[in-house]
Amino acid sequence: MATVNDVIPPFQLIQPTSLDEASEAAVDLGDEAWIIAGGMDSFDWLKDRTKRTGAIIELSRVCLLYTSPSPRDATLSRMPSS
């Protein structure tokens, strides 16, 4: 039987918990990083080796993205709905 080495190439996974952490990681890593907020097709791209990256900034732990801003805080803006 043939051996299949279907392994995703190594990358750094960053899972920030705040927008500040996410922004800092994005600035530090620049074009090397993908920023994702869901969507499992990104892992298919890595697995199939159609795209490569050195780092992924995964935003699912940033709670602010899933809550409405307070009306008292005019500095926050809502994420556009898809």
Contacts in CASP RR format, 6 or more apart in sequence:
PFRMAT RR
TARGET T0000
AUTHOR 0000-0000-0000
METHOD contacts of the structure
MODEL  1
MATVNDVIPPFQLIQPTSLDEASEAAVDLGDEAWIIAGGMDSFDWLKDRT
KRTGAIIELSRVCLLYTSPSPRDATLSRMPSS
6 47 0 8 1.000
8 43 0 8 1.000
8 46 0 8 1.000
8 47 0 8 1.000
9 46 0 8 1.000
9 49 0 8 1.000
9 52 0 8 1.000
10 54 0 8 1.000
11 46 0 8 1.000
11 53 0 8 1.000
11 54 0 8 1.000
11 55 0 8 1.000
11 56 0 8 1.000
12 54 0 8 1.000
12 55 0 8 1.000
12 56 0 8 1.000
13 55 0 8 1.000
13 56 0 8 1.000
13 58 0 8 1.000
14 25 0 8 1.000
14 29 0 8 1.000
14 33 0 8 1.000
14 55 0 8 1.000
14 56 0 8 1.000
14 57 0 8 1.000
14 58 0 8 1.000
15 58 0 8 1.000
15 60 0 8 1.000
15 61 0 8 1.000
16 22 0 8 1.000
16 24 0 8 1.000
16 25 0 8 1.000
16 57 0 8 1.000
16 59 0 8 1.000
16 61 0 8 1.000
16 62 0 8 1.000
17 61 0 8 1.000
17 62 0 8 1.000
17 63 0 8 1.000
18 62 0 8 1.000
18 64 0 8 1.000
19 62 0 8 1.000
19 64 0 8 1.000
19 65 0 8 1.000
21 62 0 8 1.000
22 35 0 8 1.000
22 57 0 8 1.000
22 59 0 8 1.000
22 62 0 8 1.000
25 33 0 8 1.000
25 55 0 8 1.000
25 57 0 8 1.000
26 33 0 8 1.000
26 35 0 8 1.000
26 57 0 8 1.000
29 55 0 8 1.000
29 57 0 8 1.000
32 53 0 8 1.000
32 54 0 8 1.000
32 55 0 8 1.000
33 53 0 8 1.000
33 54 0 8 1.000
33 55 0 8 1.000
33 56 0 8 1.000
33 57 0 8 1.000
34 42 0 8 1.000
34 53 0 8 1.000
34 55 0 8 1.000
34 56 0 8 1.000
34 57 0 8 1.000
35 56 0 8 1.000
35 57 0 8 1.000
35 59 0 8 1.000
36 42 0 8 1.000
36 56 0 8 1.000
36 57 0 8 1.000
36 58 0 8 1.000
36 59 0 8 1.000
37 58 0 8 1.000
37 59 0 8 1.000
37 60 0 8 1.000
37 65 0 8 1.000
38 58 0 8 1.000
38 59 0 8 1.000
38 60 0 8 1.000
42 56 0 8 1.000
45 51 0 8 1.000
46 52 0 8 1.000
46 53 0 8 1.000
59 65 0 8 1.000
64 76 0 8 1.000
65 79 0 8 1.000
68 78 0 8 1.000
69 76 0 8 1.000
69 77 0 8 1.000
69 78 0 8 1.000
70 76 0 8 1.000
END
